[in-house]
Amino acid sequence: MSFRRPISERDQLDLFHALPGDLAPRDAQDLMAYPFFSLAKSRRLAPIAFKAGAILIRVEAVPEHGMATIWDADVLIWAASQIVEARDAGLRPSRLMAATPYEILTFIGRGVGLRDYDRLKAALDRLQSTTIATSIRQATERRLHRFSWINEWQERANHRGRPLGLELILPDWFYAAVLDDALVLTIDRAYFSLTGGLERWLYRLVRKHGGRQEYGWSFDLGHLHAKSGSLSPLKHFAYDLREIVRRQPLPGYRLTIEQPTNSAERLSFAPVASLPFPRAPYRLRAGTRPEDKL
């Protein structure tokens, strides 16, 4: 009796090689609007539980790796940027992606030393081991989609042991959102220079809700605290927000704290200029034939 080898997810996907060039950074709006990541650099094991109307989100970590952080999410920004660029260039993207650590690290503004490579692999471990359950883009509130940010990843090498880079498989929930034009926004490359977890989260929220609206947007601080998923008490969270307002680190936006009469404090934000985000020109990989774009 012969047994067939089970068909793996990898066997069913075409391999997409990362595109060269200085691509414009893109972010998925769902990830910008809701609490999906730890904002702390220390290991977080406490789950995120968020509910607003029909939106349910639960994020859980494992003790070995901890929860995926907002810095780890830079890898997903890289992946989204690659997928959108390929689609717009008439190429065929895939959930199975291949790249070198150097390509990913330089895109997200990191160093390329051995320590940076090790940190990237730790980030991939957290993205793969963190589990999410959400009702976002599901037919009903009770139908939850469960997934991890990366289904699997591996380091590749040739028969002589020479490194060939990384391969990773993205979840369908994320991939479908990125392929939808209405669910992706271009972000300022200066985002990668933001060092604090709270200010990184705040930039993504501001970019999502404030956009290019002349008069901006505002949230009361209690609502912002809930949307952040932060473990910090509201009092400390509000203090940290005021410090961010004092420093004004968010590229392209002006922040203010307002306290209307007989109302809670509100954080307001508006664009400081109406300049569009630059879009990097697409350049074909050396040796690519015109028919390869099909």
ABEGO torsion letter per residue (X at the ends): XBBBBBBBAAAABBBBBBBBEBBBBBBBAAAAABBABBABABBBABBBBBBBEABBBBBBBBAAAEBBBAAAAAAAAAAAAAAAAAAAAGBBBBABBBBBAAAAAAAAGBBABAAAAAAAAAAAAAAAABBBBBABGBABAABBBBBBABABBBBBBBAAGBBAEBBBBBBAAAAAAAABAAABBBBBAAAAABABAAAAAAAAAAAAAAEABAAEBBBBAAAAAAAAGBABBAAAAAAAAAAAAAAGABBGBBBBBBBBBGBBBBBBBBBABABBBBBBBBBBBBGBBAAAAX
